[in-house]
């Protein structure tokens, strides 16, 4: 097994990997960067293109939320983006058992 770390913003690295011919290349993709819903959704969509068929994608901090004086802002939580992604791609994925604050597909 070979592990290669790409250190940069995912919005830059993931499209570069796709352009470099890495579609359907990775067995495992772990999404754990920004907790902002737009960033998480972007990472999920781009990462899914890089994932092999029958590969596993893991989302960290599924139930994380920021304590704000006015309550919870759903745009500042990963869950809204992860739910949107799994709903849109429901015919192409299967939810796997995982620890409570993570979601694996």
C-alpha positions in Angstrom: 0.0 0.0 0.0 1.2 3.5 -0.8 0.2 6.6 1.0 0.8 10.0 -0.6 -0.1 13.2 1.3 -1.1 16.3 -0.7 -0.7 19.4 1.4 -2.8 22.3 0.1 -6.3 23.5 0.0 -8.6 20.7 -1.2 -10.3 23.1 -3.7 -7.0 23.3 -5.4 -5.6 19.7 -5.0 -8.7 17.7 -5.9 -9.3 19.3 -9.3 -5.5 18.9 -10.0 -5.8 15.2 -9.2 -8.8 14.9 -11.6 -6.9 16.7 -14.3 -3.9 14.4 -13.7 -6.0 11.4 -14.6 -6.7 10.1 -11.1 -10.5 9.6 -11.6 -11.6 6.3 -10.1 -8.1 5.9 -8.7 -8.3 5.9 -4.9 -9.6 3.1 -2.6 -10.2 5.4 0.4 -10.9 9.1 0.7 -11.3 10.9 4.1 -13.1 14.2 4.1 -12.1 16.2 7.1 -11.1 19.8 6.5 -13.4 22.8 6.6 -16.6 22.5 8.6 -18.4 24.9 6.3 -21.2 23.2 4.3 -20.2 24.6 0.9 -16.6 23.4 1.4 -17.6 19.9 2.5 -20.0 19.6 -0.4 -17.3 20.6 -2.9 -14.8 18.1 -1.3 -17.4 15.3 -1.4 -18.3 15.9 -5.1 -14.7 16.2 -6.2 -13.6 13.4 -4.0 -16.3 11.0 -5.3 -14.9 11.4 -8.8 -11.5 10.2 -7.5 -12.9 7.2 -5.6 -12.8 3.8 -7.2 -16.0 1.9 -7.6 -16.5 0.0 -4.3 -14.1 2.4 -2.7 -14.8 3.9 0.7 -15.3 7.6 1.5 -15.4 8.7 5.1 -16.7 12.0 6.4 -15.5 13.2 9.8 -17.5 15.4 12.2 -20.9 14.5 10.7 -22.8 15.8 13.8 -20.3 18.6 14.7 -21.9 22.0 15.2 -20.5 25.4 16.3 -22.0 26.9 19.5 -23.2 30.3 18.4 -25.0 33.0 20.4 -28.0 32.7 18.1 -28.1 28.9 17.8 -26.8 26.6 15.1 -26.1 27.8 11.6 -26.6 24.9 9.3 -24.2 26.4 6.7 -21.5 26.2 9.3 -21.9 22.5 9.9 -20.8 19.5 7.8 -24.1 17.6 8.2 -26.1 19.7 5.7 -23.6 19.1 3.0 -23.1 15.4 3.7 -26.8 14.9 3.7 -27.2 16.8 0.4 -24.4 14.7 -1.1 -25.7 11.4 0.0 -29.2 12.3 -1.2 -28.0 13.4 -4.6 -25.8 10.4 -5.1 -28.1 7.9 -3.4 -28.2 5.5 -6.4 -24.4 5.3 -6.5 -23.5 4.7 -2.9 -24.3 2.7 0.2 -24.1 4.0 3.8 -21.8 1.9 6.0 -21.7 1.4 9.7 -19.4 4.0 11.4 -18.7 5.7 14.6 -21.4 8.2 15.5 -19.5 11.4 14.5 -18.5 9.9 11.2 -20.3 8.7 8.1 -18.8 6.2 5.7 -20.1 5.4 2.2 
